[in-house]
Amino acid sequence: MKGAMRHTRDLVVLALLSAMVAACTGRAPPTGPDAGADAESPPDAPSAPADVCPGSAPRRYCDGECVWPLTDRSNCGACGHVCDPKRAPECLEGTCGCTGNDGGPCPADRFCCWTGCQDLLHDPANCGGCALQCPPGQACDDGACRCAGAPCLPPGLCCDGRCLDGLHDPENCGACGNTCSEKVCNNGLCPG
């Protein structure tokens, strides 16, 4: 008797699992004498009509998976429509745009930063990348901070278009125009 009950319970569990598989894949469970013959082979990719996905709208079936075309950067508004990572990296209501630019894409010579469309090649506040600021007195030239056209790397100071040694220059000790009274600058500090 226990064996018959166990067999019946196993059949009920198998029937429930088959129904769950059918609900998830959209395919009917196999039936008949060969129903379990290919149980070890992987299932085929689920098939679905072009614009129908289970769950809430407006999901779409693209390249074998259900996506959200209102927010998916790789399927923005339509299957395969990829947002430009520099000018319009976000998918906003099915349209590629830049949140910092009120949702519109940036012009071709600008890049999308959280503060809006920026010129990363010439803007000293966004030089070479969003919010990468050039040190005071330096300009952004082709995405690199420069002093009168040449790089001025720390501890150098760009003062009046010249790159000076801010660690040892007693006229510009640690900052442009900071003059040491004893005419000695030690590691950017005036003694005394």
Secondary structure by P-SEA (a helix, b strand, c coil): caaaaaaaaaaaaaaaaaaaaaaacccccccccccccccccccccccccccccccccccccccccccccccccccccccccccccccccccccccccccccccccccccbbbcccccccccccccccccccccccccccccccccccccccccccccccccccccccccccccccccccccccccccccccc
